[in-house]
Amino acid sequence: AAQERMDPNVVPVMEKTRFTPTYRRSHTTKKSVLIADKVADIGISVGGILVIVAVFGIMVFLAQVAVPLFAGAHAEKPVSFDLAPAQRLWFANIDEYRTMGVRLIDNGKIETFHAPTGKPLTAKTLDVGGRKVSGIGETLKRNTVAIGFDDGSVGFATLALKAEVLTPESLPKNLSKLTDLDVTDGTAVFSAITGNQYRKIYPEISLDEPKKVADEAAAIIALDVRTGETVERPTRSLVTLDRHGVIRLSRTETQVNLFTGMSGTSISTTTLPPLPAGARPFRVLMTTPGDQVYAAERSGKIYRYDVRNPEKPELAEVMDVAGGKAEITSISFLIGEATLVIGLSDGAVHNYFRLQLKDAGTKDGYKLVRGRVLEPRGGAVIA
């Protein structure tokens, strides 16, 4: 073996070995990466600062709103003025910004005035066709009223006070000054508001053609009205009381043709069961669904009709809320119409709820239950 290793004729065989090349990585960062990283760092820092500023701003705002709750109350200086005298005031209202007032007086005359000063603005008389106004009812929003006439008809009048915001360039010319903030063109009132803008308050007045709901010469002395449905198919439900003591429930439906703009109105009327002999109610109320009707007599009696089935209405309950000690001087609903509020001539106020009871003793199983009494204050409650 030694000889073989030393034999010059023997060529040694070399073992193959694997060689792995070595690469060196460059440690130089691209300039674009550095710029992006710097921008991101600045953006994150600025965003964080802005979040902190926003949080402190919200805290300052909440403190500004909450501080007056702990401060003392103060009353604004009262403002009073006299409007032109009228034979009869049927309806009065004011817009939500307390800028303009409107009233319906006498036989269909409508006047608007500047609420802070009482300055008269416009006067218009509705075309009632020779009829005489004998009663009035209003919707919950007080922008539509139902006017009862002496011939047994009812007309719906729009007495709305509209509002819109204008730029200074949109203001009409030759305006008259009312106050430091209010100016007028004789019809609308323009009030300066924040943002270099003006709020325009203007009246929208109209009267639909009256529709017959009662017999001839049966003047409508009291009524209540509710509106509903959609814009293109509005409905109005109303309950009326004529001078003979007859109570009727009516429903008007207007269909508007969206292509031509023409509209047509139909009316259906149901006469409710007669009241007991000698009953002389002066006020009627109805709920928005039209399922309950109330009639109030000054003597203290409340007559409740169940009208859930309009084809078979019934006088469900008669209740004396005054006990002979006082007269009813006002009756209305609270918001939601679940509470009936009754004002008496001695200054007391009673709240009643219609509840379903096992021993109700009424035709529909419901009964008016007194919930709260405000003690008499010496003067009659008229509203």
C-alpha positions in Angstrom: 0.0 0.0 0.0 2.9 2.2 0.8 4.4 1.5 -2.5 1.2 2.3 -4.3 1.0 5.6 -2.5 4.6 6.3 -3.5 4.3 4.9 -7.1 4.9 7.7 -9.5 2.7 6.0 -12.1 -0.4 6.3 -9.9 -2.3 9.5 -10.3 -4.0 10.6 -7.1 -7.7 11.2 -7.3 -8.8 14.6 -5.7 -12.1 14.7 -3.8 -14.5 17.3 -5.1 -15.5 20.0 -2.5 -18.6 22.3 -2.7 -17.8 26.0 -2.7 -20.4 28.5 -1.5 -19.8 32.1 -2.7 -20.1 34.9 -0.1 -22.2 38.0 -0.8 -21.8 41.3 1.1 -25.0 43.4 1.8 -25.0 47.1 1.3 -25.8 49.0 4.5 -26.8 52.2 2.6 -30.6 53.2 2.9 -32.3 54.7 -0.1 -33.1 58.4 0.1 -36.8 57.8 -0.8 -37.2 55.5 2.2 -35.7 58.1 4.5 -38.0 60.8 3.2 -41.1 58.6 3.5 -40.1 57.7 7.1 -39.6 61.3 8.0 -42.9 62.3 6.5 -44.7 59.5 8.4 -43.0 60.5 11.6 -44.1 64.1 11.2 -47.7 63.0 10.2 -48.0 60.8 13.3 -46.8 63.5 15.6 -49.1 66.2 14.1 -52.1 63.8 14.1 -51.5 62.9 17.8 -51.3 66.6 18.7 -54.5 67.4 16.8 -56.3 64.5 18.6 -55.3 65.9 21.9 -56.4 69.4 20.9 -59.7 68.0 19.7 -60.3 66.2 23.0 -59.6 69.4 24.9 -61.8 71.4 22.6 -64.7 68.9 23.3 -64.1 69.3 27.0 -64.2 73.1 26.8 -67.4 72.9 24.8 -69.1 70.5 27.3 -67.9 72.8 30.1 -69.3 75.8 28.4 -72.7 74.1 28.0 -72.8 72.7 31.5 -71.7 75.8 33.4 -75.0 77.7 32.9 -76.8 74.8 34.5 -75.1 75.7 37.8 -75.5 79.4 37.4 -78.4 81.5 38.6 -81.5 81.8 36.4 -82.6 85.2 34.9 -85.7 86.4 33.2 -85.7 88.4 30.0 -87.4 91.7 30.1 -91.1 91.3 29.3 -92.4 92.9 26.1 -96.0 93.8 25.7 -98.0 95.6 23.1 -101.6 96.0 22.0 -102.8 94.8 18.6 -105.7 96.4 16.8 -109.0 95.4 18.5 -111.1 92.7 17.0 -114.7 91.4 17.6 -113.5 87.8 17.9 -110.1 86.2 18.1 -110.4 82.7 16.6 -106.7 81.6 16.4 -103.2 83.0 17.1 -99.8 81.5 16.6 -96.1 82.5 16.5 -93.2 80.9 14.6 -90.6 78.8 16.4 -88.0 81.7 16.3 -90.5 84.1 17.9 -90.1 86.5 15.0 -93.6 86.7 13.4 -97.1 86.2 14.7 -100.3 85.4 12.9 -104.0 85.7 14.0 -107.4 84.8 12.6 -110.0 87.3 13.7 -113.6 88.3 13.0 -115.0 86.7 9.9 -111.9 85.3 8.2 -109.5 88.2 8.5 -105.9 87.2 8.9 -103.2 89.5 10.2 -99.5 89.0 10.6 -97.2 91.1 12.9 -93.7 91.4 14.1 -93.6 89.5 17.4 -90.9 91.4 19.3 -92.5 94.8 18.6 -96.1 94.2 17.5 -95.7 96.2 14.3 -98.4 95.1 11.8 -97.2 93.5 8.6 -99.9 92.1 6.3 -103.7 91.8 6.5 -105.7 89.5 4.3 -109.4 88.4 4.3 -110.2 84.8 3.3 -112.8 84.4 0.7 -115.5 82.6 2.7 -118.2 83.0 0.1 -120.7 84.9 2.2 -120.5 82.4 5.1 -119.9 83.3 8.7 -117.2 81.7 10.8 -118.7 79.8 13.7 -116.0 77.6 15.0 -112.4 76.6 14.6 -110.1 73.6 15.2 -106.3 73.3 14.7 -103.8 70.6 14.0 -101.1 69.6 16.4 -98.5 71.5 14.4 -100.8 74.5 14.3 -100.0 75.3 10.7 -103.4 74.1 9.4 -106.8 75.1 10.9 -110.3 73.8 10.1 -112.8 76.6 10.0 -116.5 75.8 10.7 -119.1 77.9 9.0 -122.7 78.8 9.8 -124.0 76.7 6.9 -122.7 73.4 8.2 -119.5 73.4 6.0 -115.9 73.1 7.0 -112.9 74.6 5.1 -109.2 73.9 5.7 -107.0 76.9 5.9 -103.2 77.0 5.8 -101.8 79.6 8.2 -98.2 78.5 8.1 -95.1 80.6 9.0 -92.3 79.4 6.8 -88.5 79.9 7.3 -85.6 79.8 5.0 -81.9 81.0 5.1 -80.6 83.6 2.6 -77.3 85.2 1.8 -76.9 89.0 1.9 -77.0 89.2 -1.9 -80.5 87.6 -1.9 -82.1 90.2 0.2 -84.7 92.4 -1.5 -84.1 96.1 -1.8 -85.7 99.0 0.2 -86.1 97.1 3.5 -87.5 98.8 6.6 -85.8 98.4 10.0 -87.7 96.8 12.8 -85.0 96.2 15.4 -81.2 96.0 15.3 -81.4 92.5 13.9 -84.7 92.5 12.0 -85.8 94.2 8.8 -88.9 93.7 6.6 -90.2 94.3 3.1 -93.8 94.6 4.5 -94.6 90.9 4.2 -91.6 88.9 5.4 -89.1 89.5 8.2 -85.4 89.1 7.6 -83.3 88.4 10.7 -79.5 88.6 10.8 -77.9 85.3 12.0 -74.4 83.8 12.4 -72.4 83.1 9.3 -73.2 86.4 7.6 -76.7 85.0 6.7 -80.3 86.0 7.1 -83.3 84.0 8.2 -86.5 84.8 6.3 -89.8 84.3 8.0 -92.9 84.7 5.8 -96.6 83.6 5.9 -98.2 81.0 3.7 -102.0 81.5 3.7 -104.7 79.7 1.7 -108.2 78.4 2.1 -109.6 75.2 0.5 -113.1 75.1 -0.8 -115.4 74.4 2.1 -117.1 71.0 2.2 -120.5 70.2 3.7 -120.4 68.0 6.8 -123.8 69.0 8.4 -127.3 69.9 7.5 -128.2 73.3 6.2 -128.3 76.0 8.9 -126.5 73.7 11.4 -123.6 76.0 12.3 -120.4 74.2 13.3 -119.6 75.5 16.8 -116.7 73.3 17.7 -114.3 71.0 15.9 -111.0 69.2 16.1 -108.8 68.0 13.3 -105.9 65.6 12.6 -103.8 65.2 9.4 -101.9 62.2 8.1 -100.9 59.9 5.2 -98.5 61.0 2.4 -97.8 64.2 0.5 -99.4 63.0 -2.7 -102.4 61.6 -0.8 -103.0 63.6 2.3 -105.9 62.8 4.6 -107.6 64.9 7.2 -109.9 63.6 10.0 -112.1 65.9 11.9 -114.9 65.7 14.5 -117.5 68.5 14.4 -120.2 69.6 16.8 -123.1 71.7 15.3 -125.4 74.0 17.2 -128.0 71.2 17.5 -125.6 69.1 19.6 -125.0 66.6 16.8 -121.4 65.2 16.6 -120.0 63.9 13.3 -116.8 62.3 12.4 -115.5 63.1 8.9 -112.6 62.1 6.8 -111.3 64.0 3.8 -108.9 62.5 1.3 -107.1 64.4 -1.4 -105.5 62.7 -4.4 -102.9 64.6 -6.3 -102.0 63.7 -9.9 -98.2 63.9 -10.0 -98.2 64.5 -13.8 -100.7 67.3 -14.0 -100.6 68.7 -10.5 -104.4 68.6 -10.3 -106.0 67.4 -7.1 -109.4 66.1 -6.1 -110.9 65.9 -2.6 -113.5 63.5 -1.3 -115.2 63.5 2.1 -117.0 60.8 4.1 -119.1 61.6 7.2 -120.4 59.4 10.0 -122.9 60.7 12.6 -122.1 59.6 16.1 -124.9 58.3 18.5 -126.9 61.1 20.1 -126.0 62.5 23.4 -128.3 62.1 26.4 -131.3 64.5 26.4 -130.3 68.0 27.6 -126.6 67.6 27.0 -125.0 70.7 25.6 -121.2 70.2 24.9 -119.0 73.1 24.0 -115.8 71.3 23.0 -114.9 68.2 21.1 -111.6 66.3 20.8 -110.3 63.4 18.8 -107.2 61.2 18.9 -104.8 61.1 15.9 -105.9 57.5 14.9 -109.5 58.7 15.0 -110.5 55.9 17.3 -111.6 58.0 20.3 -113.8 61.1 20.4 -114.4 63.2 23.5 -117.2 65.8 24.1 -117.0 68.2 27.1 -120.0 69.8 28.8 -119.5 72.9 30.9 -121.4 71.2 33.7 -118.5 68.9 34.2 -119.5 65.9 32.2 -117.2 64.1 29.7 -118.7 62.0 26.9 -116.4 59.4 25.4 -117.1 57.7 22.1 -115.4 54.5 20.9 -115.0 54.9 17.2 -112.6 52.0 16.5 -115.2 50.7 14.1 -116.4 53.8 12.3 -119.4 51.9 11.0 -120.6 51.1 14.5 -119.6 54.0 16.8 -120.9 53.9 20.3 -121.1 56.2 23.3 -118.8 54.2 25.6 -118.6 56.3 28.8 -120.1 59.3 30.6 -118.1 60.7 33.5 -118.6 63.8 35.7 -115.1 65.1 36.4 -116.2 68.2 38.4 -118.7 66.7 40.9 -120.9 69.7 40.6 -118.4 71.9 42.3 -117.1 73.7 39.2 -117.4 74.0 35.5 -115.1 72.7 32.7 -113.3 75.7 31.2 -110.7 73.9 29.0 -109.9 70.4 27.8 -106.9 69.2 25.7 -104.4 66.4 25.3 -100.8 66.3 26.4 -98.2 65.3 23.8 -98.8 61.7 22.9 -102.6 62.0 23.5 -102.4 59.5 26.3 -103.3 62.1 29.0 -106.5 64.2 28.9 -106.0 67.5 30.8 -109.1 69.2 32.1 -109.1 72.7 33.5 -111.9 73.8 35.8 -113.5 77.2 36.7 -112.1 77.0 40.3 -108.5 76.8 39.0 -108.1 73.0 39.5 -106.5 70.8 36.8 -107.3 67.1 36.5 -105.3 64.6 34.4 -107.1 61.5 33.1 -105.9 58.3 31.5 -108.0 55.8 29.4 -107.2 52.4 30.9 -108.5 48.9 30.2 -109.9 47.5 33.4 -111.7 44.2 34.2 -114.4 46.0 36.1 -114.5 49.1 33.9 -118.3 49.0 33.6 -118.2 50.6 30.1 -119.2 49.3 26.7 -115.6 49.0 25.4 -113.9 47.8 28.6 -111.9 51.0 29.0 -112.4 53.7 31.6 -111.1 57.2 32.3 -109.0 57.1 35.5 -107.9 60.3 37.2 -104.1 60.2 37.6 -103.3 63.6 39.1 -105.0 66.7 40.5 -103.5 70.2 40.7 -105.3 72.0 43.5 -107.5 75.1 42.8 -105.6 78.4 42.5 -108.5 80.8 42.6 -108.8 81.6 38.8 -110.4 79.6 36.0 -108.1 77.6 33.8 -108.9 78.6 30.2 -106.0 77.1 28.3 
